[in-house]
Amino acid sequence: MSNSSSITHFLLLPFADTQELQLWHFWLFLGISLAALLGNGLIITSTACDQRLHTPRYFFLLNLSLLDLGCISTMVPKSMVNSLWDTRDISYTACAAQIFFFSFLFSSEYSLLTIMSYDRYVAICKPLHYGSLLGSRACVHMAAAAWGTGFLYALLHTANTFSLPLCGGNAVEQFFCEIPHILKLSCSHSYLREVGLLVLSCLLALGCFVFIVGSYVQIFRAVLSVPSEQGRHKAFSMCLPHLAVVSLFVSTGTFVYLKPSSFSSPSLDLVLSVLYSVVPPVVNPLIYSLRNQELKDAVRKLVTGCVSAAIHCLLSSAKGSQCRS
């Protein structure tokens, strides 16, 4: 019987059995990573550089984009490397790091989405108190609370998970290290302690979900009472992107963790894990910029400025070379 001290590495679940399909997976994940980097990078840079976007709404959006970049950077690079080199290995330390950062970033993102629902509630239901309730100091405190809560949550779960003796082998039935799949390798009844922590986490997540739903019930009541159609359209445009992101985040995660065991299979679990862990960081920038004219204008201004600067630099270099010749 082996335990965690004798395990030096884990074996992750591959996406395909042949090298050709593994390479297709590498190129697919490379495209997804670049799309996430471009989309979230544009939002972060535009929000930081454009004075018009220095508001609580975009401050929280900037934090969300940072978390999305962290999320996709935690799992995708290692999976790409394994596909490129046709291997399944991940070291014990790297596995623990993946679990920590995955738990940290995703729990922080869920907390931030809850805070963003409160931002939308105050903006629509209590617009006269928006400046006092969501001042710059309050926004920084709320964002720090989201990041700090995620850090403590991840630290607690990671330390508890890897303190358990493991004797069920080292094959993880997932393309990245995740707590439920590590618990399957445990040979001690102590895993019930971690299960208890997960149940407590689910209850806290349920509390956040109830808060989000309650906020949107009040928001929709306020919006439907607005007499002008233009006012209702503007209010819905402010809320629908956030509601779409929350729905994607909660629905995919809930289905993955609460689906009946009869629906479980390695290939289905692999597809669903990609759906809730890889797709949201790519889709979120599209959702937020699709109907947001302010953000689209800021991104267009940023891109135009970068292109103009690049052209000016090239022309200056060309003139300099002509003068030397």
C-alpha positions in Angstrom: 0.0 0.0 0.0 1.4 3.4 -1.0 0.6 6.7 0.5 0.9 10.3 -0.5 4.6 10.5 0.6 5.5 7.8 -2.0 3.7 9.5 -4.9 6.0 11.8 -6.9 3.6 12.4 -9.8 0.1 12.0 -11.1 -1.2 10.8 -14.5 -3.7 13.2 -16.1 -6.5 12.0 -18.4 -5.5 12.5 -22.1 -7.8 14.0 -24.6 -7.0 11.4 -27.3 -5.2 8.1 -27.8 -3.3 9.0 -30.9 -0.5 11.6 -31.4 -2.3 13.2 -34.3 -5.4 14.0 -32.2 -3.2 15.1 -29.4 -1.7 17.7 -31.7 -5.1 18.8 -32.8 -5.9 19.3 -29.1 -2.7 21.3 -28.7 -3.6 23.7 -31.5 -7.2 24.0 -30.3 -6.1 25.0 -26.8 -3.5 27.3 -28.2 -6.2 29.2 -30.1 -8.5 29.3 -27.1 -5.6 30.6 -24.9 -4.7 33.3 -27.4 -8.4 34.3 -27.7 -8.7 34.6 -23.9 -5.5 36.5 -23.7 -6.6 39.0 -26.4 -10.1 39.5 -25.1 -9.3 39.9 -21.5 -6.1 41.8 -22.2 -8.1 44.4 -24.2 -10.6 44.8 -21.4 -7.9 45.2 -18.8 -5.9 47.7 -20.8 -8.9 49.7 -22.0 -10.4 49.9 -18.5 -7.0 51.0 -17.0 -6.2 53.6 -19.7 -9.6 55.1 -20.4 -10.7 57.7 -17.8 -14.3 57.3 -18.8 -14.2 53.6 -17.6 -12.9 54.4 -14.1 -16.2 53.5 -12.5 -17.2 50.7 -10.0 -18.8 48.7 -12.8 -15.6 48.6 -14.9 -13.3 48.2 -11.9 -15.1 45.0 -11.1 -15.0 44.0 -14.7 -11.2 44.5 -14.7 -10.9 42.2 -11.7 -13.0 39.6 -13.5 -10.8 39.7 -16.5 -7.7 39.2 -14.3 -9.3 36.2 -12.7 -10.3 34.8 -16.1 -6.7 35.1 -17.3 -5.5 33.4 -14.2 -8.1 30.6 -14.6 -7.1 29.6 -18.1 -3.4 29.9 -17.3 -3.7 27.5 -14.5 -4.9 24.4 -16.4 -4.4 24.9 -20.2 -0.6 25.3 -20.5 0.1 22.0 -18.8 -2.5 20.2 -20.8 -1.0 21.7 -24.0 2.5 20.6 -23.0 1.4 17.1 -22.3 -0.4 16.8 -25.6 2.6 18.2 -27.5 5.0 15.7 -25.9 2.5 12.9 -25.7 2.7 12.4 -22.0 0.3 12.4 -19.0 2.7 13.3 -16.1 2.2 16.1 -13.7 4.4 16.4 -10.6 3.0 16.2 -7.1 3.9 19.8 -6.4 2.5 21.0 -9.7 -0.8 19.1 -9.0 -1.1 20.8 -5.6 -0.4 24.2 -7.2 -3.1 23.5 -9.9 -5.7 22.7 -7.2 -4.7 25.7 -5.1 -4.9 28.2 -8.0 -8.0 26.6 -9.5 -9.9 26.8 -6.2 -8.5 30.3 -5.5 -9.4 31.8 -8.8 -12.8 30.2 -9.3 -14.0 30.9 -5.8 -12.8 34.5 -6.1 -14.6 34.8 -9.4 -17.9 33.6 -7.9 -17.5 36.0 -5.0 -16.8 38.8 -7.5 -19.9 37.9 -9.6 -21.9 38.2 -6.4 -20.5 41.6 -5.7 -21.2 42.7 -9.3 -24.9 41.8 -8.8 -24.9 44.1 -5.8 -23.3 46.8 -8.0 -26.1 46.4 -10.6 -28.8 46.4 -7.9 -27.5 49.7 -6.4 -27.1 51.3 -9.8 -30.7 50.5 -10.9 -32.7 50.4 -7.6 -30.8 53.0 -5.6 -29.2 55.3 -8.1 -29.1 58.3 -5.8 -27.0 56.4 -3.3 -24.7 54.8 -5.8 -21.8 57.2 -5.1 -22.0 56.8 -1.4 -22.5 53.0 -1.3 -20.0 52.2 -4.0 -17.2 54.7 -3.5 -13.7 54.0 -4.6 -12.7 52.8 -1.1 -15.7 50.5 -0.8 -15.0 49.0 -4.2 -11.4 48.2 -3.3 -12.5 46.7 0.0 -15.1 44.5 -1.8 -12.7 43.3 -4.5 -10.0 42.6 -1.8 -12.6 40.6 0.1 -13.4 38.5 -3.0 -9.7 37.8 -3.6 -9.0 37.2 0.1 -11.9 34.8 0.5 -10.8 32.8 -2.5 -7.2 32.6 -1.1 -8.3 31.3 2.3 -10.8 28.9 0.7 -8.1 27.5 -1.6 -5.5 27.3 1.1 -7.8 25.4 3.4 -9.0 22.9 0.8 -5.5 22.3 -0.7 -3.9 21.7 2.6 -6.6 19.4 3.8 -6.7 17.4 0.5 -3.0 16.8 0.4 -2.8 15.8 4.0 -4.8 12.7 3.2 -3.0 9.4 2.6 -3.3 8.3 -1.0 -3.4 4.6 -1.9 -5.7 4.5 -4.9 -2.9 4.9 -7.5 -1.9 8.1 -9.2 -4.2 8.2 -12.2 -6.4 11.3 -12.1 -9.6 11.0 -14.2 -9.4 14.6 -15.4 -7.2 16.7 -17.7 -6.1 18.8 -14.7 -5.9 18.2 -10.9 -9.2 18.7 -9.1 -10.2 18.0 -5.5 -13.0 15.4 -6.1 -10.7 13.3 -8.3 -7.8 13.5 -5.8 -10.2 12.4 -3.0 -11.0 9.3 -5.1 -7.4 8.2 -4.6 -7.6 8.5 -0.8 -7.6 5.4 1.3 -8.5 7.0 4.6 -11.8 7.8 6.2 -10.3 11.2 6.9 -11.5 12.2 3.4 -14.9 12.7 5.1 -13.4 15.9 6.6 -12.8 17.3 3.2 -16.2 16.2 2.0 -17.6 18.1 5.0 -15.7 21.2 3.9 -17.0 20.8 0.3 -20.6 20.6 1.6 -20.0 23.8 3.7 -18.6 25.4 0.6 -21.7 24.4 -1.4 -23.9 26.0 1.2 -21.9 29.2 1.0 -22.1 29.1 -2.8 -25.9 28.6 -2.5 -26.1 31.6 -0.2 -24.3 33.7 -2.9 -26.6 32.3 -5.5 -29.7 33.3 -3.5 -28.2 36.8 -3.0 -27.7 37.1 -6.8 -31.3 35.9 -7.6 -32.7 38.2 -4.9 -30.8 41.1 -6.4 -32.1 40.4 -9.9 -35.7 40.0 -8.6 -35.5 43.6 -7.2 -33.8 44.8 -10.4 -36.4 43.4 -12.7 -39.2 44.9 -10.6 -37.5 48.3 -10.8 -36.9 48.0 -14.5 -40.4 47.0 -15.4 -41.7 50.0 -13.5 -39.7 52.4 -15.6 -42.2 54.2 -17.9 -39.9 54.9 -20.9 -38.9 52.1 -23.2 -35.5 53.6 -23.7 -34.9 53.6 -20.0 -35.9 49.9 -19.7 -33.6 49.0 -22.7 -30.6 50.8 -21.0 -31.2 49.1 -17.7 -31.5 45.6 -19.3 -28.3 46.3 -21.3 -26.5 47.0 -18.1 -27.7 43.8 -16.5 -27.9 41.1 -19.2 -24.2 40.6 -19.7 -23.6 40.0 -16.0 -26.7 37.7 -15.9 -25.4 35.7 -18.9 -21.9 35.3 -17.3 -23.5 34.2 -14.0 -25.8 31.7 -15.7 -22.9 30.2 -17.7 -20.7 29.9 -14.6 -23.3 28.5 -12.3 -25.1 26.1 -14.8 -22.0 24.4 -16.1 -20.4 24.1 -12.7 -23.6 22.8 -11.1 -24.2 20.2 -13.8 -20.6 18.9 -13.6 -20.6 18.4 -9.8 -24.3 17.5 -9.2 -25.0 15.4 -12.3 -26.3 11.8 -11.6 -23.6 9.1 -11.6 -25.5 7.3 -14.4 -24.5 10.1 -16.7 -20.9 9.9 -15.8 -18.2 8.7 -18.2 -14.6 9.8 -18.7 -15.3 11.3 -22.2 -18.4 13.2 -21.0 -16.6 14.4 -17.9 -13.7 15.7 -20.1 -16.1 17.7 -22.3 -18.0 19.1 -19.4 -14.8 20.1 -17.6 -13.7 22.0 -20.6 -17.1 23.7 -20.8 -17.0 25.1 -17.3 -13.2 25.7 -16.8 -11.9 26.8 -20.3 -14.9 28.2 -22.2 -16.0 31.0 -19.7 -12.7 32.9 -19.7 -12.9 33.1 -23.5 -16.6 33.9 -23.8 -16.9 36.4 -20.9 -15.1 39.3 -22.8 -17.4 38.7 -25.8 -20.5 38.8 -23.5 -19.5 42.0 -21.8 -18.5 43.9 -24.9 -21.3 42.7 -27.2 -23.9 45.3 -26.1 -21.6 47.7 -24.3 -20.9 50.7 -26.5 -18.7 52.4 -23.9 -16.4 49.4 -23.8 -16.4 48.9 -27.6 -15.5 52.6 -28.1 -12.6 52.3 -25.5 -11.3 49.1 -27.2 -11.5 50.7 -30.6 -9.7 53.8 -29.4 -7.0 51.6 -27.8 -6.5 49.5 -31.0 -6.5 52.5 -33.3 -3.9 54.2 -31.1 -1.7 51.1 -31.1 -1.9 50.8 -34.8 -1.2 54.5 -35.4 1.8 54.3 -33.1 3.1 51.2 -34.9 2.7 52.8 -38.3 4.4 56.0 -37.1 7.3 53.9 -35.7 7.7 52.0 -39.0 7.6 55.2 -41.0 10.2 56.8 -38.7 12.4 53.8 -39.1 12.1 53.8 -42.9 13.0 57.5 -43.0 16.0 57.0 -40.7 17.3 54.2 -43.0 16.8 56.4 -46.1 18.8 59.2 -44.5 21.7 56.9 -43.6 21.8 55.5 -47.2 
